[in-house]
Amino acid sequence: MQRCPAQDTNPLANVFPSHVPAAMDDKIAQFCQVTGCVDPAKAKFFLESSNGEIDAAISAFFGAPRPSVSPEISHP
């Protein structure tokens, strides 16, 4: 799994080739830095779903339901 880079570098060029604008690369890096997300594709999904609005994407990421494991309750 690839990690998101620091905002001052741009190794995302390998993950998202030239068809991804540089502005999106910067937003993906910022999103990953703020959220701790390690999946650039997930970051891009949240950004695209929020029309490129970084604050809305971050809010959606933290507000997104996360799979939870319910403990098994055994009844005698």
Secondary structure, DSSP 4 states (H G I P E B T S, - for coil): -PPPPPTT--THHHHS-TTS-HHHHHHHHHHHHHH----HHHHHHHHHHTTT-HHHHHHHHHHS-----PPP----
